[in-house]
Amino acid sequence: MTQEEYEALIEKLENNELYKNSMSRHKGYQFRQFYNNVDGELMQGQVVRVEDDNFLIEGLEGFDSETAKTVIYNFKDGVLHSEKDEPAIQYPGHYEIWDMGLIKKVWAEGGRIIEYWNNGIPEKIERSEG
């Protein structure tokens, strides 16, 4: 994908109403590779961290303990990825299934909201009472 194609895709996503209404706080992580801060290698396996609603990690200046939660990330070759239906991202009441850096499904608010994605683009959001 060229830089121009990437920018056009991001603009398309940001104008998509389902994307705007998605419960995925991490949707901006699509199409990105992550590297280990220690050795610069591509992220692999599971990373667990306590972060607040602003994605600040516990111990950093400005960290808000009132919105803190434990978030589990799963990586493969530097991108968020689910293996055997294990979420690529999960925290209490929320999980996301990703395929090599692209969201496939978001389960939010304890299952009251389920989103279905195709090639990194949301196609349907189901909301239920309860």
N, C-alpha and C positions, 0 to 999 in steps of 0.2 A: 504494500500500500504506500503510495507516495504521500508526501506531506500535505499536498493539496487535497488528495482524496480523504486523508485523515481529518483535516480541518472541515471539509464538507460534511463528513459523517457526524462529527461532533456538533456542528451547527444544526444538522437535521435532528439529532437526538435532543438537543436543548430546546427545540421548537415543538417537539412531540409532547402532546398533552399527557399521555400515559407515562412518559419518562418523567415529566415534571411532577406527576402525582405518585410516582413510585415511592415505596417505603424503604427502598434500599439507600442507606446512608453512604454506601460504598460504591455506588454505580459509577462514580468518576474514576474508579480503579480499573475499569475495563480498558483493554488495549494497552496496558502498561506492564512493564517488567520491573520486578523488585530485586534489589541486590542486598546482600548481607553487609551491614555496616562494619563488621569486624574484618572480613577478608575480601570483600568486593565480589564474592561469588553469587550466582543466581540463588535466590531463596528456594529452599527445598524443605518439605515437611511442614510440621506444625509450629506455629508461633502463637503464644498466649501472652496477652498483655492487658493491663487495666488501663482503660482510656475513658475520657469524659465525652460529652456530646460534641465537643469541638475537636475531637481526635487527639487531644493532648494526653500524653502518657503520664501515669502516676510518677510524681517526683519532679516534673517540669514546672517551671514558673507559670502560674495562671491555671494550673490543674484544678478542676472543679469536682471535689469529692461528692457533692450532692448528685451529680449526674453520672458518676463513675460506674462502670460495669466491666466485667471480665469478657474479653472478646477473643475468640479462637479463630485463627486464620490457618488455612491449609494451602500450601504452595507446591507447584510442580514446574520445574524449569523456569522459575522466576515469575510465574503468573498464578493467580488464584485459580484453584482447581479442586473439584470434588472427585473423590475416588469411592466407588461402590456406594453411591448415594450419601456419603458422608459430606456434610456441608463444607463449603470452602470458607464460609464466614458464619459464625454463630455466637449468639449471646442470648441471655434469658428472654424467651418469648419470640425469638427471631432466628431464622436461618436462611441461608442462600446457597443454592446449587449453582456451581459455575463449571464451565467446560473450557479449559485452556484459555482463561482470561476473559470469558464472556459469560454473562449471567444467563441462566436457563430458567430458574424458578426462585421466587422469593416467598417465604412464609413468614408473615408478620403479625404482630399483635396477638400472639398465641394461636394463630391459625384463622383469625377473623378476616384476614386479608391474604389472598394468594395471588401472586402475579406470575404470568407465563411470558417468557421471553424467547425470541428466536434470533439467532445471530447477533446478540447484544442489543436487540431492540424489543421493548415491551409490546406485546400483542393484545394482552387481556389482563384486566384486574378484576378479581371476584371479591366482593365484600359480603360478609354475613353478619347477622345480628348475634349477640351473645357474648 
